[in-house]
Amino acid sequence: MLKHDRSKKYDLIVIGAGASGLFASILYKRRKPEARVLILEKMDKPAKRLLATGNGRCNFLPLRDSKKAFHSSEEKEAHAYLESVSFEEVEAYWADLGLEWTLLDNGYYPSSLRAETLVEILLFWVKKLGIELRTDSELVDYEITEKDFKVFIRSKAEEKKTYISRQVLLTAGGQSQKALGGSPNIYSLLAGRGYALEETFPALLGLPLVKPSKRLQGQRVRAGLRLYLKDGKQAVLLGTDVGEIQFNKTGLSGVPVLQLSGAYTASRKGLNPSPYIYKTEELSLLSSVLDSRNLASYLKDEPDFDRISLTGMGPYFFLLDFFPQISLEDFSTYWEKRMNLFGGDLEQTLLNTLPKQVAIYLAGVLAKDRHKVSSLKAWPWTIAEDFVADNAQVTGGGVKFSNLRDKRPESRLEPGLFLAGEILNIYGDCGGNNLLWAWKSAILVSHALD
Ligand SMILES: Cc1cc2nc3c(=O)[nH]c(=O)nc-3n(C[C@H](O)[C@H](O)[C@H](O)COP(=O)(O)OP(=O)(O)OC[C@H]3O[C@@H](n4cnc5c(N)ncnc54)[C@H](O)[C@@H]3O)c2cc1C
């Protein structure tokens, strides 16, 4: 049986109690206190993904507002949206809601360093402003009547339910991490209703290797990372970054790997992303001051492919540079000097330079071929292709900006239906950019709603 209560017509129904849905509802209701607002969340609790951000600490804004930190196949449109809300405006809204924050070297965090503080603040305002919030309520479909939206909800606890609203805001997020609410369902629903979608791909994720090293498992090392696609005898650069890499059971993780992962998954789907030249270390004010060699000069070094065999590699592979602080040109002199200093002992030289287990591993491989010492600047790892990526932090691609009215986050096809957050065809680099987009798009929606 389908239940609905006509006396309860809402001014706004928000689908998804995540970052952008909660933020937009609060800003809208503060602007229009008389409006009836209902948030419907399919999980048993609101904001599950938000609670997991930044390792539970929530890197809720980046240090800088840079369009370059965002990726979309509709760059012009995405940039226009990003530019229409300033960073200062986002900061001001958060200050106004009572959030106190601190700046760490890679971004803004609540001063408690706990994501739950940010969520508590959002839920405080939801309650205080009289916004209704129902969990265990999944949008499965909607219909448009003459003036209203009929929203069909599935719930574990109850029978199917219908709600009626003048306006609907879809902030259902991305597809990854099912346990945190990720799902492809709304994308399919919208595709079925004639919306144009960009092919989706997981982004900001660790990547598996064909031959992960057991001996390196759990190790971390600061290194340069270059991602290539093999194209015959050539290698096409898909991205590069410098920072702390982690070796895990199946492959590689750490911020530089996450940053390059979207270029890999997008390329695998044939999306032809432009090379992703990241600035992880430049994001960190602290390390860029301390670093003797900046990233710009690192990027100039192209590995010498005449000396690197691509046989048996690929199609996608990383070259790891264990000495990003030394240029390719200076490396052999540097290495000779260091070997002399430590008595010509390869293992000791590596031990006196790199983390212990990494040094022992590299020394073991190099012991068989000392001429390969130059490969310390370009250590090859082929990326495994057959894997299920549910560990991505965000989803690239999604609902195209072309479905929206000019600079207004409202559907052209179905006026009264608004979209914000990750569901749209954009994602950002690590370091608070994805939440910056969630807040910015929520602000835009809150202004545009009637
Ligand atoms: C582990 C992890 C760490 C991260 N760390 C950071 C970080 O430090 N900084 C940063 O900027 N970004 C980070 N992100 C990314 C960030 O969390 C997302 O970009 C952001 O939450 C997106 O906001 P959103 O409102 O679009 O979606 P979400 O916050 O995901 O909210 C969407 C909500 O909609 C609900 N929903 C989905 N479908 C339906 C439906 N049919 N009916 C009802 N409800 C539905 C979901 O359950 C969810 O609660 C991280 C992500 C992960 C997974």
The ligand as an SDF file (V2000), in Angstrom:
LIG
                    3D

 53 58  0  0  0  0  0  0  0  0999 V2000
   37.1600    7.8670    3.1600 C   0  0  0  0  0  0  0  0  0  0  0  0
   36.8820    9.2160    2.5630 C   0  0  0  0  0  0  0  0  0  0  0  0
   37.6330   10.3000    2.9590 C   0  0  0  0  0  0  0  0  0  0  0  0
   37.3890   11.5640    2.3840 C   0  0  0  0  0  0  0  0  0  0  0  0
   38.1140   12.6230    2.8450 N   0  0  0  0  0  0  0  0  0  0  0  0
   37.8490   13.8710    2.3570 C   0  0  0  0  0  0  0  0  0  0  0  0
   38.5090   15.0070    2.8780 C   0  0  0  0  0  0  0  0  0  0  0  0
   39.2430   14.9370    3.8660 O   0  0  0  0  0  0  0  0  0  0  0  0
   38.2540   16.2140    2.2920 N   0  0  0  0  0  0  0  0  0  0  0  0
   37.3790   16.3540    1.2680 C   0  0  0  0  0  0  0  0  0  0  0  0
   37.2040   17.4710    0.7490 O   0  0  0  0  0  0  0  0  0  0  0  0
   36.6970   15.2850    0.7720 N   0  0  0  0  0  0  0  0  0  0  0  0
   36.8980   14.0590    1.3070 C   0  0  0  0  0  0  0  0  0  0  0  0
   36.1890   12.9810    0.8320 N   0  0  0  0  0  0  0  0  0  0  0  0
   35.1700   13.2050   -0.2230 C   0  0  0  0  0  0  0  0  0  0  0  0
   33.8870   13.7990    0.3930 C   0  0  0  0  0  0  0  0  0  0  0  0
   33.4530   13.0000    1.4650 O   0  0  0  0  0  0  0  0  0  0  0  0
   32.7790   13.8720   -0.6530 C   0  0  0  0  0  0  0  0  0  0  0  0
   33.2730   14.5440   -1.7920 O   0  0  0  0  0  0  0  0  0  0  0  0
   31.5530   14.6110   -0.1140 C   0  0  0  0  0  0  0  0  0  0  0  0
   31.0590   13.9830    1.0320 O   0  0  0  0  0  0  0  0  0  0  0  0
   30.4800   14.6930   -1.1840 C   0  0  0  0  0  0  0  0  0  0  0  0
   29.3780   15.3510   -0.6630 O   0  0  0  0  0  0  0  0  0  0  0  0
   27.9150   15.0480   -1.2190 P   0  0  0  0  0  0  0  0  0  0  0  0
   26.9740   15.8350   -0.4040 O   0  0  0  0  0  0  0  0  0  0  0  0
   27.8800   15.2200   -2.6720 O   0  0  0  0  0  0  0  0  0  0  0  0
   27.7190   13.4900   -0.9650 O   0  0  0  0  0  0  0  0  0  0  0  0
   27.7350   12.6590    0.4010 P   0  0  0  0  0  0  0  0  0  0  0  0
   28.3790   13.4250    1.4810 O   0  0  0  0  0  0  0  0  0  0  0  0
   28.2730   11.3380    0.0510 O   0  0  0  0  0  0  0  0  0  0  0  0
   26.1920   12.5260    0.7460 O   0  0  0  0  0  0  0  0  0  0  0  0
   25.2910   11.8380   -0.0800 C   0  0  0  0  0  0  0  0  0  0  0  0
   24.2330   11.2140    0.8070 C   0  0  0  0  0  0  0  0  0  0  0  0
   23.1490   10.7620   -0.0170 O   0  0  0  0  0  0  0  0  0  0  0  0
   22.6940    9.5270    0.4630 C   0  0  0  0  0  0  0  0  0  0  0  0
   21.9660    8.8410   -0.6160 N   0  0  0  0  0  0  0  0  0  0  0  0
   22.4790    8.2570   -1.7320 C   0  0  0  0  0  0  0  0  0  0  0  0
   21.4890    7.7790   -2.5140 N   0  0  0  0  0  0  0  0  0  0  0  0
   20.3230    8.0570   -1.8810 C   0  0  0  0  0  0  0  0  0  0  0  0
   18.9590    7.8010   -2.1710 C   0  0  0  0  0  0  0  0  0  0  0  0
   18.5790    7.1460   -3.2820 N   0  0  0  0  0  0  0  0  0  0  0  0
   18.0020    8.2110   -1.3020 N   0  0  0  0  0  0  0  0  0  0  0  0
   18.3500    8.8610   -0.1410 C   0  0  0  0  0  0  0  0  0  0  0  0
   19.6460    9.1200    0.1870 N   0  0  0  0  0  0  0  0  0  0  0  0
   20.6140    8.7330   -0.6720 C   0  0  0  0  0  0  0  0  0  0  0  0
   23.9650    8.8170    0.9000 C   0  0  0  0  0  0  0  0  0  0  0  0
   23.7130    7.7890    1.8080 O   0  0  0  0  0  0  0  0  0  0  0  0
   24.7470    9.9960    1.5280 C   0  0  0  0  0  0  0  0  0  0  0  0
   24.4910   10.1140    2.9160 O   0  0  0  0  0  0  0  0  0  0  0  0
   36.3910   11.7170    1.3870 C   0  0  0  0  0  0  0  0  0  0  0  0
   35.6270   10.6120    1.0180 C   0  0  0  0  0  0  0  0  0  0  0  0
   35.8540    9.3800    1.6020 C   0  0  0  0  0  0  0  0  0  0  0  0
   35.0040    8.2020    1.1960 C   0  0  0  0  0  0  0  0  0  0  0  0
  1  2  1  0
  2  3  1  0
  2 52  2  0
  3  4  2  0
  4  5  1  0
  4 50  1  0
  5  6  2  0
  6  7  1  0
  6 13  1  0
  7  8  2  0
  7  9  1  0
  9 10  1  0
 10 11  2  0
 10 12  1  0
 12 13  2  0
 13 14  1  0
 14 15  1  0
 14 50  1  0
 15 16  1  0
 16 17  1  0
 16 18  1  0
 18 19  1  0
 18 20  1  0
 20 21  1  0
 20 22  1  0
 22 23  1  0
 23 24  1  0
 24 25  2  0
 24 26  1  0
 24 27  1  0
 27 28  1  0
 28 29  2  0
 28 30  1  0
 28 31  1  0
 31 32  1  0
 32 33  1  0
 33 34  1  0
 33 48  1  0
 34 35  1  0
 35 36  1  0
 35 46  1  0
 36 37  1  0
 36 45  1  0
 37 38  2  0
 38 39  1  0
 39 40  1  0
 39 45  2  0
 40 41  1  0
 40 42  2  0
 42 43  1  0
 43 44  2  0
 44 45  1  0
 46 47  1  0
 46 48  1  0
 48 49  1  0
 50 51  2  0
 51 52  1  0
 52 53  1  0
M  END
$$$$
